Amino acid sequence: MPAQPADLRVVDAKVVTPGGTIHGGVAARDGRIVAVGADGTLPEADEEIDAGGNYLLPGFIDPHVHWGLSRYEFEDYHEGLAHDFETETRGAVHGGVTTVVNFLLQREPYLPDVEFFREVGEERSYIDFAYHAIVHQDHHVDEIGALAEEGIRSFKVFFNWYKHASPELGIDHSDAGRVYRVLSEVAEMPNGVVMFHAENEDLAYELRQDLQAEGRNDLEAWTEASPNVAEEMQIEQIAKLTEYTDSRSYVVHMSTGEGVDVCERYQERGVNIHAETLPAFLTHTKHDDLGVWGKISPPLRGEASRKRLWEGIRTGVVDYVGTDHCPHKIEFKEKGEGKYGDVWDAIPGDNNGIEYLLPVMMSEGVNKNRISMERCVEVCSTNNAKRWGLYPRKGAIAEGSDADMVLVDLEKSAVVDDDFYHTMEPGYSTFHGQELTGLPTHTIVAGEVVVRDGELLAEPGGRSYLPRYDEGVPTA
């Protein structure tokens, strides 16, 4: 009896699977992968893509974005969230990202708005999505158990940061007492993780005063105001508190080589501390001519840290890559003073990260032999799925997994210019003007080709909220 036809099949590809890279293809039916193997073993399909020998990867998963920050245009967080879900996930599918985990951020309690958070993504997103919650008020701490029942099991605290650095973002810092409370509660929660922004604001505040008094207004001064030790000392405290509470922690956007060293030391002791870094920290340094577009929090570092972060990825100390995509309108980012305006007043954060994640990791990682393709898939897809309770539904090319995939041509190049991005206008980022080699040609979401050779073929909406429970995300 002939096999049931598939909806889509991809043939003549280098398929990166959990068991290794094979030459062959994949077949999908009803949004799921139904076959992986040699081309001759795949069922017939209504639609076929000839990969031409290019790589077929599980769609990348961005675990670190901040939809709702387009506040220059939208004063209401909910209105901004709806706007960003459509514009930024449109960029995601052009860039080969097929799942996103977004940080919820408001001063009010989250629980009354959970239904809205679910529905706004389902109605506006091009891709499936999950949520972290930023815990920065006492009532947020009180909500942690109930949020877990709603499928939100990752909680971010700004450990001693944003007391002064950027008050307009509306984020209150957390002291060691709150950190202890959150870690202790999450320690008993299956699939629970506490996420940390690790910079010491007490030190940074004093240094900012000194630098501003000297009349400094350059991007390197922003780095000097929060030196490597400011991150190192916070990660040390995070690790100690994680060990003390026997909990699980995750350092977001780690920027320093010293941070790699601290994490490695505690990981070797069996402490459950994990680290994420960003493409910006893997490719840029504080010496680059980026103006306020290069103002990231934590700041860009030196060459030694950049090299050590790549080494951390290769050795497994740094097991995750995200983007910290902050969709600020350029007027908000620059405060109306242009790219080389006031570095102290400009808003921190990089723009358009979700669309440059895959091209940068291919261009700077795989094509420059810093990491293998298989390791790239691990840190940008598989590990992110596992850490956030989404695996094996997401993050793998395997039978039964969601048919979220991306075809990548390692020889295809583009210059990051005004036409590169498909997110909120105008497009800008720290990679503007840089040539990237290794680009997606097809993005497939739930077995549907949503982008082919730069052409968007889908409409927003109809995607799924991914709740994480004791056993992870349910199958669809």
C-alpha positions as CSV (number, residue, x, y, z in Angstrom):
1,M,0.0,0.0,0.0
2,P,1.6,3.3,-1.0
3,A,2.5,5.8,1.7
4,Q,0.0,8.6,2.4
5,P,1.0,11.7,0.4
6,A,2.6,14.5,2.3
7,D,1.8,18.2,2.0
8,L,5.5,19.2,1.4
9,R,8.8,17.6,0.9
10,V,12.3,19.0,0.7
11,V,14.9,16.9,-1.2
12,D,18.6,17.0,-2.0
13,A,19.5,18.7,1.3
14,K,22.1,18.4,4.0
15,V,19.6,17.8,6.8
16,V,20.9,18.6,10.3
17,T,19.1,16.1,12.6
18,P,19.6,15.2,16.3
19,G,21.5,12.2,15.2
20,G,23.8,14.0,12.8
21,T,23.8,15.6,9.3
22,I,22.5,13.4,6.5
23,H,22.1,13.9,2.8
24,G,18.4,13.6,1.9
25,G,15.2,15.3,2.8
26,V,12.1,15.8,4.9
27,A,8.4,15.3,4.4
28,A,5.7,17.1,6.3
29,R,1.9,16.6,6.7
30,D,-0.6,18.6,8.7
31,G,2.2,20.8,10.1
32,R,4.3,17.9,11.4
33,I,7.4,16.1,10.1
34,V,6.4,12.7,9.0
35,A,9.6,11.4,7.4
36,V,13.3,12.2,7.5
37,G,15.8,10.3,5.3
38,A,17.1,9.6,1.9
39,D,15.1,11.2,-0.9
40,G,14.0,7.8,-2.2
41,T,12.4,6.9,1.1
42,L,10.2,10.0,1.3
43,P,6.5,9.9,0.4
44,E,5.2,11.9,-2.6
45,A,4.0,15.4,-1.7
46,D,1.7,18.1,-3.1
47,E,4.7,20.5,-3.1
48,E,8.4,19.8,-3.5
49,I,11.4,22.0,-2.8
50,D,14.8,21.0,-4.4
51,A,17.3,22.2,-1.9
52,G,20.2,22.0,-4.4
53,G,22.5,20.6,-1.8
54,N,22.0,23.4,0.7
55,Y,21.5,22.9,4.5
56,L,18.1,22.2,5.9
57,L,18.0,23.2,9.6
58,P,15.3,23.3,12.3
59,G,14.0,26.8,12.4
60,F,16.0,29.0,14.8
61,I,14.4,29.9,18.2
62,D,15.0,33.3,19.6
63,P,14.7,33.1,23.4
64,H,15.2,36.7,24.1
65,V,13.1,39.5,22.5
66,H,11.1,42.5,23.9
67,W,8.0,43.0,21.9
68,G,6.1,46.0,23.2
69,L,9.0,48.4,23.4
70,S,8.0,50.5,20.4
71,R,6.9,53.1,22.9
72,Y,7.9,56.1,20.9
73,E,4.7,55.6,18.9
74,F,2.6,53.6,21.4
75,E,2.3,54.8,25.0
76,D,0.1,51.8,25.9
77,Y,2.2,48.6,26.3
78,H,-0.6,46.4,25.0
79,E,-0.9,48.4,21.9
80,G,2.8,48.3,21.3
81,L,2.8,44.5,21.9
82,A,0.2,44.0,19.2
83,H,2.2,46.2,16.8
84,D,5.5,44.5,17.5
85,F,4.1,40.9,17.2
86,E,3.3,41.6,13.6
87,T,6.2,43.7,12.4
88,E,9.0,41.9,14.3
89,T,7.8,38.3,13.6
90,R,7.5,39.3,9.9
91,G,11.3,40.0,10.1
92,A,11.7,36.7,12.0
93,V,10.4,34.5,9.1
94,H,12.6,36.4,6.6
95,G,15.5,35.6,8.9
96,G,14.8,31.9,9.4
97,V,13.5,32.2,13.0
98,T,10.3,30.2,13.5
99,T,9.7,30.4,17.3
100,V,10.1,33.2,19.8
101,V,10.0,33.6,23.5
102,N,9.1,37.2,24.4
103,F,9.5,39.0,27.7
104,L,6.4,40.3,29.3
105,L,7.0,43.8,30.9
106,Q,4.5,45.9,32.8
107,R,4.3,47.3,36.3
108,E,0.8,45.9,36.8
109,P,0.1,42.3,37.6
110,Y,0.4,39.9,34.7
111,L,-2.3,37.4,35.6
112,P,-5.4,39.5,34.6
113,D,-3.9,40.0,31.1
114,V,-2.8,36.4,30.4
115,E,-5.7,35.9,28.0
116,F,-4.8,39.0,26.1
117,F,-1.1,38.0,25.9
118,R,-2.2,34.7,24.4
119,E,-4.7,36.1,22.0
120,V,-2.6,39.0,20.7
121,G,0.2,36.6,19.6
122,E,-2.3,34.1,18.0
123,E,-3.9,36.9,16.0
124,R,-0.8,38.9,15.1
125,S,2.3,36.6,14.9
126,Y,3.8,34.9,11.9
127,I,5.4,32.2,14.2
128,D,4.6,30.3,17.4
129,F,5.5,32.0,20.6
130,A,6.0,31.6,24.4
131,Y,6.5,34.0,27.2
132,H,8.9,34.9,30.0
133,A,7.8,37.3,32.7
134,I,10.0,40.1,34.0
135,V,9.6,40.1,37.8
136,H,10.3,43.6,39.0
137,Q,7.5,44.3,41.5
138,D,6.6,42.5,44.7
139,H,3.2,41.5,43.3
140,H,5.0,39.9,40.4
141,V,6.8,37.6,42.8
142,D,3.4,36.7,44.3
143,E,2.2,35.7,40.9
144,I,4.9,33.2,40.0
145,G,3.0,30.0,41.0
146,A,-0.1,31.0,39.1
147,L,1.9,32.1,36.1
148,A,3.4,28.6,36.0
149,E,-0.1,27.2,35.8
150,E,-0.6,29.4,32.7
151,G,2.5,27.9,31.1
152,I,5.0,30.7,32.0
153,R,7.9,29.2,33.8
154,S,10.8,31.5,33.2
155,F,11.2,34.7,35.2
156,K,13.7,37.5,34.7
157,V,15.1,39.8,37.3
158,F,17.2,42.8,36.8
159,F,19.7,42.1,39.6
160,N,20.7,45.6,40.8
161,W,20.2,47.2,37.4
162,Y,18.0,50.0,36.0
163,K,17.9,52.0,39.2
164,H,19.3,54.9,37.2
165,A,20.4,53.6,33.8
166,S,17.2,54.0,31.8
167,P,14.1,54.8,33.9
168,E,11.8,55.4,30.9
169,L,11.9,51.6,30.3
170,G,9.8,51.2,33.5
171,I,11.9,48.4,34.9
172,D,12.6,48.3,38.7
173,H,15.8,46.6,39.8
174,S,15.8,43.6,42.2
175,D,18.1,43.3,45.2
176,A,19.6,40.1,46.6
177,G,16.6,39.6,48.8
178,R,14.1,39.4,45.9
179,V,16.6,37.3,43.9
180,Y,16.7,34.8,46.8
181,R,12.8,34.7,47.0
182,V,12.4,34.1,43.3
183,L,15.2,31.5,43.1
184,S,13.7,29.7,46.1
185,E,10.2,29.5,44.6
186,V,11.4,28.4,41.2
187,A,13.6,25.7,42.7
188,E,10.5,23.6,43.3
189,M,9.0,24.2,39.9
190,P,9.5,21.7,37.1
191,N,10.9,23.4,34.0
192,G,11.3,26.6,36.0
193,V,14.2,29.0,35.3
194,V,15.3,32.4,36.8
195,M,16.9,34.7,34.2
196,F,19.3,37.4,35.1
197,H,20.5,40.7,33.7
198,A,23.9,40.9,35.4
199,E,25.4,44.3,35.8
200,N,26.2,46.2,39.0
201,E,24.4,49.5,38.9
202,D,26.0,50.8,42.1
203,L,29.4,50.8,40.5
204,A,28.1,51.9,37.1
205,Y,26.4,54.9,38.6
206,E,29.6,56.2,40.2
207,L,31.6,55.7,37.0
208,R,28.9,57.4,34.9
209,Q,29.2,60.5,37.1
210,D,32.9,60.6,36.7
211,L,32.9,60.1,32.9
212,Q,30.1,62.7,32.3
213,A,32.0,65.2,34.5
214,E,35.0,64.7,32.2
215,G,32.8,65.5,29.2
216,R,33.0,62.1,27.7
217,N,30.2,61.3,25.2
218,D,31.5,58.4,23.1
219,L,30.5,54.8,22.8
220,E,33.6,53.5,24.6
221,A,32.7,55.7,27.6
222,W,29.4,53.7,27.9
223,T,31.6,50.5,28.2
224,E,33.9,52.2,30.7
225,A,30.8,53.1,32.8
226,S,30.0,49.4,33.3
227,P,33.3,47.6,33.0
228,N,33.8,43.9,32.8
229,V,34.1,43.6,36.6
230,A,30.5,45.0,36.9
231,E,29.2,41.9,35.1
232,E,31.6,39.5,36.6
233,M,30.7,40.4,40.2
234,Q,27.0,40.1,39.5
235,I,27.4,36.7,37.9
236,E,29.4,35.5,40.9
237,Q,26.6,36.6,43.2
238,I,24.0,34.9,41.0
239,A,26.0,31.7,41.0
240,K,26.4,31.7,44.7
241,L,22.7,32.3,45.3
242,T,21.8,29.7,42.8
243,E,24.0,27.2,44.6
244,Y,22.5,28.3,48.0
245,T,18.9,27.8,46.9
246,D,19.7,24.7,44.7
247,S,17.8,26.4,41.9
248,R,18.3,27.0,38.2
249,S,19.6,30.3,36.7
250,Y,20.3,31.6,33.2
251,V,22.5,34.7,32.6
252,V,21.0,36.6,29.6
253,H,23.2,38.5,27.1
254,M,26.5,37.7,28.8
255,S,29.1,40.0,27.3
256,T,32.5,39.3,29.0
257,G,35.2,36.7,29.0
258,E,35.2,37.0,32.8
259,G,31.6,35.9,32.8
260,V,32.5,32.8,30.9
261,D,35.2,32.1,33.5
262,V,32.8,32.4,36.4
263,C,30.1,30.3,34.8
264,E,32.6,27.6,33.9
265,R,33.9,27.5,37.5
266,Y,30.4,27.0,39.0
267,Q,29.3,24.6,36.3
268,E,32.2,22.4,37.1
269,R,31.0,22.4,40.7
270,G,27.6,21.2,39.6
271,V,25.7,24.5,40.0
272,N,22.8,24.8,37.5
273,I,23.9,28.1,36.0
274,H,23.7,28.6,32.2
275,A,24.7,31.4,29.9
276,E,23.4,33.1,26.8
277,T,25.2,35.5,24.6
278,L,24.3,37.7,21.6
279,P,25.5,38.0,18.0
280,A,26.5,41.6,18.8
281,F,28.9,40.5,21.5
282,L,30.3,37.8,19.2
283,T,31.1,40.3,16.4
284,H,31.4,43.8,17.7
285,T,33.7,45.5,20.1
286,K,33.6,48.8,22.0
287,H,36.0,50.3,19.4
288,D,33.6,49.9,16.5
289,D,32.2,53.1,15.0
290,L,28.5,52.6,15.8
291,G,27.4,55.7,17.6
292,V,24.4,55.4,19.9
293,W,23.2,52.4,17.7
294,G,25.9,50.5,19.5
295,K,24.6,51.4,23.0
296,I,23.7,48.0,24.4
297,S,23.1,47.1,28.0
298,P,25.4,45.4,29.0
299,P,27.9,47.3,26.7
300,L,30.1,46.1,24.0
301,R,33.5,44.8,25.2
302,G,37.0,44.3,23.9
303,E,38.5,41.7,21.6
304,A,39.6,39.4,24.4
305,S,36.0,39.0,25.6
306,R,34.7,38.5,22.0
307,K,37.2,35.6,21.5
308,R,36.4,34.1,24.9
309,L,32.7,34.1,24.2
310,W,33.2,32.1,21.0
311,E,35.4,29.7,23.0
312,G,32.6,29.4,25.6
313,I,30.2,28.4,22.8
314,R,32.6,25.8,21.5
315,T,33.3,24.2,24.9
316,G,29.6,24.3,26.0
317,V,30.0,26.8,28.8
318,V,27.8,29.2,26.8
319,D,25.0,27.0,25.5
320,Y,22.5,29.5,24.1
321,V,22.4,32.4,21.7
322,G,19.6,35.0,21.6
323,T,19.3,38.5,20.3
324,D,17.8,40.9,23.0
325,H,15.8,42.3,20.1
326,C,14.5,45.7,21.3
327,P,12.1,47.2,18.6
328,H,12.7,50.9,19.4
329,K,11.7,53.5,16.9
330,I,14.8,55.2,15.8
331,E,13.6,58.5,17.2
332,F,13.3,56.9,20.6
333,K,16.6,55.2,20.4
334,E,18.4,58.4,19.4
335,K,16.2,60.8,21.4
336,G,16.0,62.9,18.2
337,E,19.8,63.7,18.2
338,G,20.9,61.3,15.4
339,K,23.2,58.4,15.4
340,Y,26.1,60.3,17.1
341,G,23.9,62.0,19.7
342,D,24.1,61.8,23.5
343,V,25.3,58.3,24.4
344,W,24.1,58.8,28.0
345,D,20.5,59.8,27.1
346,A,20.0,57.3,24.2
347,I,18.0,54.2,24.9
348,P,20.1,51.0,25.3
349,G,19.3,48.0,23.1
350,D,20.0,46.6,19.6
351,N,17.3,46.6,16.9
352,N,16.3,43.9,14.4
353,G,18.2,41.1,16.1
354,I,15.7,38.4,15.2
355,E,16.3,39.0,11.5
356,Y,20.1,39.1,11.7
357,L,20.5,36.1,14.1
358,L,20.8,33.4,11.5
359,P,22.8,35.4,8.9
360,V,25.3,36.6,11.5
361,M,25.8,33.1,13.0
362,M,26.3,31.7,9.6
363,S,28.6,34.4,8.4
364,E,30.7,34.9,11.5
365,G,30.4,31.5,13.0
366,V,30.0,28.7,10.5
367,N,31.6,30.3,7.5
368,K,34.6,31.5,9.5
369,N,35.1,28.1,11.1
370,R,34.5,29.3,14.6
371,I,31.8,26.7,15.2
372,S,30.4,23.8,13.2
373,M,27.0,23.9,11.6
374,E,25.8,21.3,14.1
375,R,26.9,23.4,17.0
376,C,25.3,26.4,15.5
377,V,22.0,24.6,15.4
378,E,22.4,23.5,19.0
379,V,23.0,26.9,20.4
380,C,20.4,28.7,18.2
381,S,17.6,26.1,18.1
382,T,17.9,22.8,19.9
383,N,19.2,24.0,23.2
384,N,16.8,26.9,23.3
385,A,13.9,24.5,22.8
386,K,15.2,22.2,25.5
387,R,15.8,25.0,28.0
388,W,12.3,26.5,27.6
389,G,10.4,23.2,27.6
390,L,9.6,23.2,23.9
391,Y,11.7,20.1,22.8
392,P,11.1,17.9,20.8
393,R,8.1,19.7,19.4
394,K,10.5,22.5,18.5
395,G,14.2,22.6,17.8
396,A,14.6,19.3,15.9
397,I,14.2,17.8,12.5
398,A,12.6,14.6,13.6
399,E,9.5,12.6,13.0
400,G,6.7,14.0,15.1
401,S,8.3,17.5,15.5
402,D,6.6,20.6,14.2
403,A,7.6,21.2,10.6
404,D,9.5,24.5,11.3
405,M,12.5,24.5,9.1
406,V,14.9,26.8,7.2
407,L,17.0,26.3,4.1
408,V,20.3,28.0,4.2
409,D,22.7,28.9,1.3
410,L,26.1,29.3,2.9
411,E,27.4,31.2,-0.2
412,K,24.6,33.7,-0.5
413,S,25.5,37.2,0.6
414,A,23.9,40.5,1.3
415,V,24.9,43.9,2.6
416,V,22.8,45.0,5.6
417,D,21.3,48.2,4.3
418,D,17.9,50.0,4.4
419,D,16.3,47.2,2.3
420,F,17.7,44.3,4.3
421,Y,15.1,44.3,7.1
422,H,11.4,43.5,7.0
423,T,10.6,44.6,10.6
424,M,9.4,48.0,11.9
425,E,10.5,50.9,9.7
426,P,13.1,52.3,9.5
427,G,15.3,49.3,9.7
428,Y,18.6,49.8,11.6
429,S,21.0,47.8,13.7
430,T,24.6,47.5,14.8
431,F,25.2,45.5,11.6
432,H,24.2,48.2,9.2
433,G,26.7,48.4,6.3
434,Q,28.2,44.9,7.0
435,E,28.2,42.1,4.4
436,L,26.9,38.8,5.7
437,T,27.4,35.5,3.9
438,G,25.1,32.6,4.7
439,L,21.5,33.4,4.2
440,P,18.1,31.7,4.4
441,T,16.4,31.0,1.1
442,H,13.2,29.3,2.4
443,T,11.5,29.5,5.8
444,I,8.9,26.8,6.5
445,V,6.5,27.2,9.5
446,A,4.2,24.3,10.3
447,G,4.9,22.8,6.9
448,E,4.0,25.9,5.0
449,V,6.5,27.9,3.0
450,V,6.1,31.4,4.4
451,V,9.2,33.0,2.8
452,R,10.8,32.0,-0.5
453,D,13.8,33.9,-1.9
454,G,12.8,37.0,0.1
455,E,9.1,36.9,-0.9
456,L,6.6,36.7,2.0
457,L,3.9,34.2,1.2
458,A,1.8,34.2,4.4
459,E,-0.4,36.4,6.4
460,P,0.0,37.0,10.2
461,G,-2.1,35.1,12.6
462,G,-3.2,31.6,13.2
463,R,-0.1,30.7,15.2
464,S,0.1,29.0,18.6
465,Y,0.9,30.0,22.1
466,L,3.3,27.5,23.6
467,P,2.6,27.0,27.3
468,R,5.3,25.2,29.3
469,Y,3.9,22.8,32.0
470,D,5.5,20.1,34.2
471,E,6.3,17.9,31.2
472,G,7.0,20.8,28.8
473,V,4.8,22.1,26.0
474,P,1.9,19.9,24.9
475,T,1.8,18.4,21.4
476,A,-0.4,20.3,19.1
